């Protein structure tokens, strides 16, 4: 979905990039002029880690309590 939406919305640019043509509307990776604040990045990374590791921690907790009981 994340790939198909830009390809559908900007088909002419995607076709140019696929053929290897460079032009004023070509897709290129480049660094941002302004960096994101460190606090914002830390908050986002902590949220992602919590969502990913939360279920794992809960499963480990359940297994540990089942073995004791």
Phi, psi and omega in degrees: 000317182293332179273321185289328181297308178296326179295322178287322183285330183231058184297322181294320177291322178296319179295320178296318178294323180295322180279351179085017179273139177251138179204185181295334180257015183289147177280127178221147174272132177209158181287150176287153178287318179251131179278153177287147179296147181299322179297321178295314179297319179297318179297315180294316179295322178295320178296316179296314179298321178295319180290324182281314186274344179303308178297326178294316180296320179296319179294318177298320179297316180296316180295323179293321181284331178290320181291328180287325187271000000 
